Amino acid sequence: MDNYTVKDFGKLLKQNLLQLRRFFSDTDSNIGRLYDYNLEALPISVDLWGPYLLIGGRIESDLKEEIASIASSMAYVPPKKILFPREGSGITLDVKEHGHTYQVELGWPNAILPLNQSLVRSEILVGALGQKLLVVGARGGGFSVCGAFGGAKSVISSENNQGLRQYCIRNLSRNSFRGDNYPCSNQTLEEALTTEEKYDLIVIDATGWKGGHLHNLHQSGLRLLTKGGHLLFITDNQKLNLHTKEIGSELIPAGFSTQRFKMRCWISSKS
């Protein structure tokens, strides 16, 4: 790296760490994004997961030591706790978000608990009271746990990826949400939306979904809403237009670049 990039990278890490620490203090969390491809000369991400620093992106092997040295110094993380892509597999860790504890595996933490959905999870936390909640594409249980903590009457989850489903079940259980009111099936997105049950609040996380038309998934979700119910539909598809209120740009967590933010979220209601 040239001297300008080194200096700017270190400065950004230091500034963003202050911002992220305020977020941690306000939300009782210890996970978040510290650097989000901010410099064209250094297109990487840097995430804090508790005591670990995870660096993502395409990183030239001869830059790893220098990146780790700067990140360690500016983020106050020991070098042995800094992980690069394809590192961290098998390392499980308890982390906190919005005061709740989740177990993640450092080889794929963003699949288990996506950082870019943090503020969407907080919306579920404050909007679930007394609601019958359906979470389709539950991943590691973030929305399910928030719904349960938020006072949902019941939380029905589904996750077709077996590894993620086990984390969903585990994270619900670790937060004392077990039994018939908190099941997690292994149904696909389409299968989970064929039920005849009605729900007051539905979350569909279709991020990365390649199974068919997203419009059809959205319509299937609307069909399951009770009168006055709400549907949150999440995807990373940049071309989709659902002709309903899009709120993703209002829910960008601290540390993420507005120019690069790819999560999209729509809210629909049934009158």
Secondary structure, DSSP 8 states (H G I E B T S, - for coil): --HHHHHHHHHHHHHHHHHHHHHHHHHT--EEEEEES-BTTB-EEEEEETTEEEEEE---GGGHHHHHHHHHHHHT--GGGEE-TT--TT-EEEEEETTEEEEEETTSHHHHS-GGGHHHHHHHHHH-TT-EEEEES-TTSHHHHHHHHTT-SEEEEE-SSHHHHHHHHHHHHHTT--STTS-EE---HHHHTT----EEEEEEE-TT--SS-HHHHHHHHHHTEEEEEEEEEEE--SS---SSEE-GGG---TT--TTT---EEEEEE--
